[in-house]
């Protein structure tokens, strides 16, 4: 089932998510629905807060735009930031309206510790695009959007555009 994606400036996107205690059938169903939603959007990652669930779970697929899919579900992920700083060029987000994009500084490598949907431990290093995706989605779990990482001026200009867009949208 395709879920509704929560969009900025919804205050739920600013909340810090709670750890998942037990991976239940309900959690597995949510993960499957999140993957379906992510692919339909289309996107390469989606965090539970983006679908209104305040839990530490995310889905991602760095090959989502290709024919063969490699979906991943990460429960209670913990990242250790490694590598050098790189610029994630023209980063976007399914929760940020108007297809807004900006360059964001990220780390080139992260160490990931998490559980998969079956409860098995994931303990690995991610580099490149996979590292960028997981950092972006991990930020959502801490109530951070990529627009929180851009300059104040760019953020202010974007906020003004969103307010105008919302006024027009609500006037219809």
Backbone bond lengths (Angstrom), bond angles and torsions (degrees), N, CA, C in turn:
res aa  C-N    CA-C-N  psi(-1)  N-CA   C-N-CA  omega(-1)  CA-C   N-CA-C  phi
1 X - - - 1.448 - - 1.528 108.96 -
2 X 1.309 114.98 131.87 1.462 119.89 177.93 1.528 108.76 -79.08
3 X 1.330 115.12 128.58 1.462 122.60 -177.07 1.523 110.40 -95.79
4 X 1.328 115.99 156.88 1.465 121.21 173.75 1.524 108.65 -74.49
5 X 1.317 116.03 135.99 1.459 121.10 178.56 1.528 108.96 -95.21
6 X 1.325 115.56 126.51 1.461 123.04 178.09 1.524 107.95 -72.57
7 X 1.337 116.62 132.65 1.461 119.48 -178.12 1.524 112.35 -119.21
8 X 1.323 114.22 152.44 1.450 123.48 174.93 1.527 108.97 -58.15
9 X 1.315 119.87 135.90 1.458 129.83 14.28 1.541 114.84 -100.53
10 X 1.309 119.46 31.49 1.474 122.63 179.60 1.533 109.88 -54.03
11 X 1.344 117.79 126.01 1.470 121.21 -176.45 1.535 114.01 -64.28
12 X 1.326 117.96 -18.82 1.469 119.55 178.71 1.524 111.34 -63.36
13 X 1.323 116.48 -25.19 1.471 119.72 -179.93 1.526 112.43 -72.31
14 X 1.329 117.82 -12.87 1.468 121.94 -179.12 1.529 112.74 -95.79
15 X 1.330 117.33 -4.04 1.460 120.69 -177.62 1.524 111.74 -81.46
16 X 1.334 115.63 145.51 1.460 121.29 173.41 1.523 107.46 -81.79
17 X 1.311 116.52 130.34 1.469 121.85 -174.99 1.530 112.24 -79.04
18 X 1.326 114.01 154.33 1.466 122.25 179.97 1.526 110.26 -93.50
19 X 1.328 116.43 146.73 1.469 121.38 177.48 1.517 110.63 -62.64
20 X 1.320 115.16 149.87 1.459 121.55 174.15 1.523 106.59 -84.90
21 X 1.343 116.44 123.63 1.464 120.25 -179.09 1.516 111.92 -76.89
22 X 1.319 115.97 -52.86 1.462 122.26 -177.12 1.526 108.19 -133.60
23 X 1.311 116.04 137.07 1.469 120.13 177.08 1.527 107.79 -83.97
24 X 1.324 114.72 102.64 1.461 122.50 -176.35 1.530 109.93 -98.99
25 X 1.328 115.80 174.96 1.469 120.02 173.96 1.528 110.66 -61.02
26 X 1.328 117.03 -33.82 1.467 121.27 177.98 1.537 110.67 -63.81
27 X 1.322 116.73 -40.63 1.472 121.60 177.85 1.529 109.53 -66.48
28 X 1.333 117.16 -42.31 1.473 120.96 178.77 1.532 110.92 -62.77
29 X 1.327 116.59 -40.58 1.470 120.42 178.48 1.530 110.32 -65.85
30 X 1.339 116.71 -42.12 1.460 120.47 176.91 1.528 110.00 -59.70
31 X 1.325 117.87 -43.86 1.470 121.37 179.76 1.525 110.55 -60.92
32 X 1.328 117.10 -44.41 1.470 120.69 178.96 1.526 110.62 -62.43
33 X 1.329 117.02 -42.40 1.465 120.91 178.80 1.527 111.33 -67.23
34 X 1.332 117.09 -36.11 1.463 120.35 177.35 1.525 110.70 -65.19
35 X 1.332 117.20 -41.58 1.465 120.04 177.53 1.529 110.79 -62.42
36 X 1.331 116.29 -44.48 1.467 120.02 178.69 1.530 110.59 -60.81
37 X 1.325 116.28 -41.98 1.464 121.98 179.29 1.525 110.82 -64.62
38 X 1.337 116.45 -44.52 1.465 121.51 -179.56 1.525 110.85 -60.58
39 X 1.338 116.72 -47.51 1.464 120.03 -179.25 1.532 111.18 -65.09
40 X 1.328 117.42 -36.97 1.461 121.30 -178.03 1.530 112.10 -71.73
41 X 1.334 117.33 -27.45 1.476 121.48 -171.56 1.533 115.79 -58.24
42 X 1.283 126.79 -44.96 1.455 130.10 -12.30 1.526 110.77 -87.81
43 X 1.337 115.33 147.91 1.453 121.10 178.57 1.507 110.75 -144.37
44 X 1.333 115.11 179.96 1.465 121.00 178.85 1.520 111.79 -116.28
45 X 1.327 116.86 -4.80 1.458 121.09 178.90 1.516 110.15 -161.35
46 X 1.331 115.06 154.86 1.466 120.99 178.84 1.521 107.60 -157.48
47 X 1.322 115.91 129.67 1.461 121.47 178.40 1.529 109.60 -102.94
48 X 1.319 116.34 150.59 1.465 121.15 -177.28 1.537 113.29 -52.96
49 X 1.345 120.50 -39.93 1.468 119.11 178.35 1.532 113.17 -58.78
50 X 1.327 117.02 -25.31 1.460 120.49 -179.32 1.526 112.08 -72.16
51 X 1.323 116.92 -14.13 1.464 120.36 175.15 1.531 110.02 -115.89
52 X 1.343 115.70 22.16 1.459 121.74 173.45 1.516 115.48 80.43
53 X 1.326 118.21 15.85 1.469 121.62 178.86 1.519 108.82 -110.51
54 X 1.313 116.42 121.36 1.460 122.01 -174.49 1.534 111.15 -88.52
55 X 1.340 116.25 57.09 1.464 120.73 179.52 1.526 109.83 -128.67
56 X 1.327 115.61 158.17 1.470 122.25 -176.98 1.530 109.89 -87.21
57 X 1.318 114.38 77.79 1.459 120.90 176.51 1.523 108.19 -144.88
58 X 1.327 115.15 142.30 1.457 119.94 176.53 1.519 109.55 -142.92
59 X 1.310 114.74 157.57 1.467 121.27 174.44 1.518 106.92 -122.68
60 X 1.331 115.15 151.61 1.459 119.28 179.41 1.521 109.92 -158.09
61 X 1.306 114.82 159.30 1.458 121.26 175.14 1.518 107.66 -158.98
62 X 1.324 116.42 102.57 1.467 118.96 -177.80 1.521 111.97 -69.79
63 X 1.335 117.28 -11.68 1.469 120.71 176.73 1.527 111.24 -105.57
64 X 1.341 117.32 20.04 1.469 122.08 -174.07 1.518 113.44 -58.27
65 X 1.319 117.45 -28.20 1.465 119.96 -177.96 1.537 111.86 -88.11
66 X 1.327 116.45 -0.25 1.460 121.20 179.12 1.523 109.93 -100.05
67 X 1.316 115.98 171.08 1.459 120.18 -178.33 1.531 112.14 -67.83
68 X 1.328 116.55 -45.84 1.467 120.87 -179.15 1.528 109.06 -88.79
69 X 1.307 115.70 122.43 1.463 121.90 -176.24 1.531 111.18 -92.85
70 X 1.341 115.70 150.57 1.465 123.18 175.96 1.536 108.29 -135.30
71 X 1.336 116.80 68.87 1.472 119.40 -177.02 1.526 112.12 -68.14
72 X 1.326 114.23 144.72 1.458 120.88 176.17 1.514 108.83 -131.64
73 X 1.322 115.64 139.61 1.454 122.33 173.17 1.523 106.44 -117.01
74 X 1.319 116.62 126.31 1.459 122.05 -179.19 1.527 108.87 -119.35
75 X 1.322 115.43 118.77 1.467 122.09 -179.53 1.524 108.20 -107.21
76 X 1.322 116.04 131.71 1.465 123.36 -179.14 1.531 112.37 51.86
77 X 1.326 117.49 49.89 1.468 118.59 -178.78 1.527 111.91 -68.23
78 X 1.325 114.18 146.25 1.462 122.53 172.44 1.519 106.10 -129.10
79 X 1.320 116.67 128.72 1.461 121.28 -179.72 1.519 110.82 -110.41
80 X 1.323 114.97 140.91 1.454 122.55 167.07 1.514 105.14 -113.44
81 X 1.321 115.93 123.45 1.458 120.87 -174.24 1.520 109.84 -85.14
82 X 1.328 115.16 124.25 1.461 122.60 -177.41 1.522 109.31 -126.15
83 X 1.299 116.43 -179.48 1.455 119.94 173.25 1.512 112.52 72.13
84 X 1.312 113.24 -173.93 1.461 120.70 -177.91 1.524 110.25 -94.37
85 X 1.320 115.18 166.21 1.456 119.74 175.85 1.518 109.96 -74.34
86 X 1.316 115.44 137.62 1.463 121.92 176.01 1.521 107.54 -133.02
87 X 1.307 116.39 161.69 1.460 120.47 177.51 1.521 108.44 -100.45
88 X 1.311 114.79 120.44 1.456 120.99 172.42 1.525 105.54 -82.22
89 X 1.327 115.62 104.06 1.461 120.12 -172.72 1.519 112.39 -77.94
90 X 1.326 114.25 132.86 1.461 122.27 175.61 1.532 112.54 53.58
91 X 1.328 115.55 45.50 1.460 121.12 177.94 1.525 109.05 -67.01
92 X 1.315 116.00 141.32 1.451 121.89 178.30 1.513 109.68 -131.03
93 X 1.327 116.29 -179.37 1.456 120.25 -176.53 1.528 109.49 -155.72
94 X 1.320 115.76 138.86 1.465 120.42 178.83 1.525 111.92 -65.47
95 X 1.332 117.57 -21.17 1.470 121.40 179.92 1.523 113.38 -93.85
96 X 1.321 117.17 -2.89 1.460 120.66 -179.41 1.523 107.82 -105.05
97 X 1.346 117.23 111.21 1.465 121.22 -174.29 1.524 114.27 -66.34
98 X 1.317 113.24 164.16 1.451 124.25 174.48 1.530 112.19 69.72
99 X 1.333 116.89 22.80 1.465 122.65 177.48 1.530 111.73 50.95
100 X 1.332 115.90 37.55 1.462 120.91 -179.69 1.524 109.80 -67.52
101 X 1.321 116.39 137.98 1.458 122.64 179.92 1.520 109.46 -134.28
102 X 1.341 114.91 149.03 1.468 119.94 178.27 1.521 109.12 -156.40
103 X 1.325 115.61 158.43 1.457 121.13 174.54 1.521 108.40 -79.06
104 X 1.346 116.11 134.82 1.461 122.03 -177.78 1.524 108.50 -131.06
105 X 1.326 116.60 136.86 1.458 120.66 177.16 1.527 108.75 -81.40
106 X 1.325 115.62 127.80 1.463 123.65 178.89 1.530 108.61 -133.35
107 X 1.308 117.27 176.45 1.466 122.41 174.31 1.527 108.90 -93.65
108 X 1.324 116.05 147.37 1.466 120.69 -177.67 1.529 112.25 -75.06
109 X 1.331 116.64 -19.62 1.466 120.79 -178.36 1.527 109.48 -146.59
110 X 1.328 115.59 145.13 1.462 121.36 173.81 1.522 108.87 -135.76
111 X 1.315 114.60 152.17 1.466 119.61 170.07 1.524 106.36 -99.92
112 X 1.315 115.89 126.93 1.462 122.80 -176.65 1.514 110.00 -107.80
113 X 1.321 115.00 130.94 1.449 122.58 171.82 1.521 105.84 -127.65
114 X 1.332 117.69 122.02 1.469 121.16 -176.59 1.522 108.47 -161.02
115 X 1.326 114.27 -179.14 1.462 121.22 170.19 1.516 107.92 -111.94
116 X 1.325 116.93 146.73 1.462 118.53 170.84 1.525 108.05 -87.63
117 X 1.302 117.67 -178.43 1.465 121.38 -173.63 1.528 112.56 -67.71
118 X 1.338 116.86 -17.37 1.463 121.09 176.78 1.524 112.24 -91.81
119 X 1.335 117.07 -0.86 1.455 121.02 179.28 1.517 113.93 89.09
120 X 1.329 117.70 4.63 1.468 120.96 177.28 1.528 109.55 -79.47
121 X 1.334 114.41 147.85 1.464 120.35 -178.26 1.526 110.43 -77.09
122 X 1.333 114.73 135.48 1.465 123.14 171.81 1.519 105.82 -109.14
123 X 1.324 116.40 126.01 1.461 122.19 -179.41 1.524 106.56 -142.28
124 X 1.339 116.87 96.68 1.463 119.99 -173.50 1.517 111.72 -155.71
125 X 1.325 114.38 163.57 1.461 121.37 173.45 1.526 108.72 -96.91
126 X 1.316 115.84 140.87 1.460 121.81 175.20 1.520 108.32 -120.02
127 X 1.326 115.53 140.47 1.454 121.42 178.31 1.520 109.80 -127.75
128 X 1.323 115.94 165.49 1.451 120.92 172.87 1.518 113.63 63.31
129 X 1.344 114.34 -139.09 1.469 121.06 -174.71 1.529 111.55 -59.96
130 X 1.330 118.14 -40.31 1.462 121.46 178.45 1.516 111.71 -59.74
131 X 1.334 116.74 -41.25 1.470 121.00 178.24 1.524 111.04 -65.07
132 X 1.332 116.65 -39.07 1.476 120.60 178.75 1.524 110.18 -64.56
133 X 1.333 116.84 -46.77 1.472 120.61 -178.86 1.523 110.44 -59.39
134 X 1.329 116.63 -50.28 1.464 118.93 -175.31 1.528 111.15 -64.96
135 X 1.338 118.85 -34.14 1.469 120.45 176.55 1.530 111.02 -65.41
136 X 1.339 116.23 -42.96 1.463 121.37 179.79 1.535 110.19 -60.70
137 X 1.341 116.30 -49.26 1.470 120.25 -178.13 1.527 111.61 -69.31
138 X 1.314 117.13 -36.73 1.465 122.32 177.81 1.527 110.05 -60.97
139 X 1.335 116.47 -39.70 1.468 119.88 176.49 1.526 110.94 -56.47
140 X 1.337 117.30 -40.31 1.469 120.28 179.05 1.530 111.16 -57.21
141 X 1.323 116.70 -36.26 1.469 120.31 -178.75 1.524 111.40 -66.55
142 X 1.331 116.41 -22.17 1.464 121.54 177.96 1.527 112.48 -102.77
143 X 1.343 116.93 12.96 1.460 121.08 176.92 1.519 113.80 75.83
144 X 1.341 116.20 26.50 1.470 121.12 -178.17 1.524 109.29 -114.97
145 X 1.329 116.03 131.61 1.463 122.04 173.18 1.518 108.87 -103.68
146 X 1.321 116.90 157.30 1.463 118.49 -179.87 1.525 111.51 -61.68
147 X 1.329 117.97 -26.75 1.463 120.07 178.31 1.531 111.96 -70.05
148 X 1.340 117.02 -14.11 1.460 120.40 174.22 1.529 110.71 -75.17
149 X 1.323 117.34 -10.94 1.460 122.25 -175.48 1.527 112.99 -106.88
150 X 1.338 116.85 7.79 1.468 119.58 178.80 1.528 108.87 -102.14
151 X 1.310 116.89 171.93 1.471 120.71 -177.05 1.533 110.88 -62.37
152 X 1.319 115.26 154.72 1.469 120.30 179.38 1.519 111.79 -59.62
153 X 1.319 116.58 -38.66 1.464 120.22 -179.51 1.526 110.61 -64.77
154 X 1.323 117.87 -49.31 1.465 120.74 179.41 1.531 110.31 -61.90
155 X 1.315 117.20 -38.85 1.466 121.11 179.84 1.520 110.58 -66.21
156 X 1.314 116.94 -41.73 1.456 121.68 179.29 1.534 111.01 -63.14
157 X 1.335 116.56 -43.51 1.461 120.37 177.82 1.527 110.56 -62.92
158 X 1.337 116.25 -42.11 1.461 119.80 179.40 1.530 110.19 -64.49
159 X 1.330 117.57 -45.63 1.472 120.77 179.46 1.526 111.51 -57.22
160 X 1.333 117.33 -39.97 1.474 121.15 178.22 1.524 110.77 -62.47
161 X 1.325 116.97 -42.70 1.468 121.02 178.88 1.528 110.89 -64.18
162 X 1.325 116.65 -41.58 1.470 120.41 -179.84 1.527 110.38 -64.47
163 X 1.330 117.44 -42.30 1.468 120.30 179.56 1.524 111.17 -61.16
164 X 1.344 116.86 -43.67 1.467 120.46 177.24 1.525 110.48 -62.82
165 X 1.326 116.73 -44.40 1.474 122.04 179.91 1.530 110.29 -61.13
166 X 1.322 117.65 -42.92 1.474 120.89 179.91 1.524 111.30 -66.99
167 X 1.331 117.25 -38.89 1.477 119.84 177.59 1.518 110.88 -61.60
168 X 1.350 116.58 -44.80 1.467 120.56 178.91 1.534 110.71 -65.02
169 X 1.302 115.85 -42.17 1.464 121.80 -178.91 1.537 111.02 -63.06
170 X 1.333 115.99 -43.14 1.474 120.87 -178.71 1.520 112.86 -75.88
171 X 1.343 116.54 -19.11 1.466 120.41 179.89 1.517 111.66 -78.40
172 X 1.316 116.84 -18.30 1.476 120.73 -175.97 1.503 111.04 -79.96
